[in-house]
Amino acid sequence: MVLAELSGSISRALQQMNNATVIDEKVLNDCLNEISRALLQADVQFSMVRDMQTNIKNIVNFDELAAGHNKRRIIQQAVSNELCKMLDPGKPSFTPKKGKTSVIMFVGLQGSGKTTTCTKYAYYHQKKGWKPALVCADTFRAGAFDQLKQNATKAKIPFYGSYMESDPVKIAGEGVERFKKENCDLIIVDTSGRHKQEAALFEEMRQVAEVTKPDLVIFVMDSSIGQAAFDQAQAFKQSVAVGAVIITKMDGHAKGGGALSAVATTKSPVIFIGTGEHMDEFEVFDVEPFVRRLLGMRDWSGFMDRMHEFVPTNEQTELVQKLSEGTFTFRLMYEQLQPLLKMGPAGQVLSAFGAELMAKGNEKENQVKFKRYMTIMDSMTNAELDSTNPKLMNGSRIICIARGSGRKVEDVMEMIQFYKMFAKIWSNMMKRLKVPKKGSMNARSQSMTAQHVSKALPPQMLKQMGGMGGLQSLMKQMGSN
Ligand SMILES: Nc1nc2c(ncn2[C@@H]2O[C@H](COP(=O)(O)OP(=O)(O)OP(=O)(O)O)[C@@H](O)[C@H]2O)c(=O)[nH]1
């Protein structure tokens, strides 16, 4: 089962639960059984699936949950937390520091994509201003040195290896020493691929680790390896101190479940994923967005992508500015509804805001509703539009607005209710994107913010703003306001 299928099955199971009129033990069991079946088919270890079931059942205790608790939300949150727990060992891996020498050793099965990943890792850091270097300690596979040499030359990264020397421990030691002298801050050691049955090769890997004293050992794993991942990861972990995992070939028919198992075995976080054969097909891995996607929940960076389709280019900079202001006024809601009406079915875009904001499958009705809200807002004063406080509109103001817009008082109340929901979702989005409020930004948080916002922005939009530089200077301007 590929990851997309796993995601489909899990979100279908949750949706079925959401459709049930009453959430009781049977509905929960059916939902958990569906999710477990999907995870097992995706090659997640049986013991992990069983533990997940038990943990969720302990959290969602129907005898203890008082009436009025939103059981659907509690169950969804519990499933999300359990999946995050599987993928997040709770402690971050060693993070190398730019300008300070770190030795990173790559280990993994034959053909897992280790050599390719070493170069991707080096290239990723080089682009960020590091001084990486590659050492080829794979003397087992003929052609491994040539492959590394070719990749390194293409990326203009210094490398060390030998056609003559057959002792990988010697090569690794010499390479690391040389690049330390050259003040490289990221020395990457590629080792031979091996299977857990190959005791001699495992011993050799231990010796390479002994001589190079790596700050971090990265276990590279092919995402399609399936159930075998667990055993393999365990064998590597027993021989060397694996501190992080990189999963490759996530672009292919990835089962994904093996990755969950490997993380649990090595108790090390996944730090990157490989998404293609090319040097830059390499992404930082974040647990939460990954799990949210598996559960079919909204990812806020997806929201930004969609907004890009609907917000005209000349208004995009302004939108980013508004994001950083952190306050959600009635006027801002008006402005967000406007493009949705102009550009066709609002439901398509508004689904990005979460199901709560709209009646599902009723696009036409939603359109009419948003138009009505905007007509009502046309009768509000500037002070009311620029406020975040609905209480500004007391009883008599609500009657005036209703009269002015030719609508009923109930319609005005409904619009205010909608505003409150929208504002809550907006503020959650700000937290997710970690956007600090306007004026509270120092130089460091400006650059952090720019990084966060840039991640959420579609590439074309970032380009139009003058790349990272343009975005940073925009953030600076806003911080100094
Ligand atoms: N599609 C895809 N292919 C990848 C990815 N990473 C590596 N590959 C391909 O996987 C194959 C094996 O990669 P290598 O880097 O040679 O594997 P290795 O683990 O160093 O192999 P050994 O030296 O035998 O251990 C190559 O054809 C790579 O191009 C990825 O993220 N996606």
The ligand as a Tripos MOL2 file, in Angstrom:
@<TRIPOS>MOLECULE
LIG
   32    34     1     0     0
SMALL
NO_CHARGES

@<TRIPOS>ATOM
      1 N1         13.5120    7.7500   -6.9310 N.pl3     1 LIG1
      2 C1         14.5000    7.8840   -6.0530 C.ar      1 LIG1
      3 N2         15.6500    7.2200   -6.2640 N.ar      1 LIG1
      4 C2         16.6410    7.3730   -5.3690 C.ar      1 LIG1
      5 C3         16.5060    8.2090   -4.2200 C.ar      1 LIG1
      6 N3         17.6640    8.1350   -3.5220 N.ar      1 LIG1
      7 C4         18.4870    7.3060   -4.2180 C.ar      1 LIG1
      8 N4         17.8820    6.8420   -5.3220 N.ar      1 LIG1
      9 C5         18.3830    5.8930   -6.3430 C.3       1 LIG1
     10 O1         18.5940    4.6360   -5.7090 O.3       1 LIG1
     11 C6         19.6410    3.9360   -6.3540 C.3       1 LIG1
     12 C7         20.6570    3.4620   -5.3060 C.3       1 LIG1
     13 O2         21.2760    4.5920   -4.7570 O.3       1 LIG1
     14 P1         22.7950    4.5890   -4.2070 P.3       1 LIG1
     15 O3         23.0270    5.9520   -3.6690 O.co2     1 LIG1
     16 O4         23.7110    4.0560   -5.2180 O.co2     1 LIG1
     17 O5         22.6340    3.5280   -3.0480 O.3       1 LIG1
     18 P2         23.6820    3.0780   -1.9310 P.3       1 LIG1
     19 O6         22.8820    2.8480   -0.7170 O.co2     1 LIG1
     20 O7         24.8270    3.9930   -1.8280 O.co2     1 LIG1
     21 O8         24.1710    1.6970   -2.4870 O.3       1 LIG1
     22 P3         25.3650    0.7850   -1.8620 P.3       1 LIG1
     23 O9         26.6350    1.5170   -2.1260 O.co2     1 LIG1
     24 O10        25.2570   -0.4940   -2.6410 O.co2     1 LIG1
     25 O11        25.0970    0.6240   -0.4580 O.co2     1 LIG1
     26 C8         20.2310    4.9090   -7.3540 C.3       1 LIG1
     27 O12        19.7160    4.5860   -8.6230 O.3       1 LIG1
     28 C9         19.7210    6.2760   -6.9010 C.3       1 LIG1
     29 O13        19.5910    7.1830   -7.9560 O.3       1 LIG1
     30 C10        15.2420    8.8800   -4.0130 C.ar      1 LIG1
     31 O14        14.9970    9.6070   -3.0460 O.2       1 LIG1
     32 N5         14.2850    8.6830   -4.9690 N.ar      1 LIG1
@<TRIPOS>BOND
     1     1     2 1
     2     2     3 ar
     3     2    32 ar
     4     3     4 ar
     5     4     5 ar
     6     4     8 ar
     7     5     6 ar
     8     5    30 ar
     9     6     7 ar
    10     7     8 ar
    11     8     9 1
    12     9    10 1
    13     9    28 1
    14    10    11 1
    15    11    12 1
    16    11    26 1
    17    12    13 1
    18    13    14 1
    19    14    15 2
    20    14    16 1
    21    14    17 1
    22    17    18 1
    23    18    19 2
    24    18    20 1
    25    18    21 1
    26    21    22 1
    27    22    23 2
    28    22    24 1
    29    22    25 1
    30    26    27 1
    31    26    28 1
    32    28    29 1
    33    30    31 2
    34    30    32 ar
@<TRIPOS>SUBSTRUCTURE
     1 LIG1         1 GROUP 0 **** ****
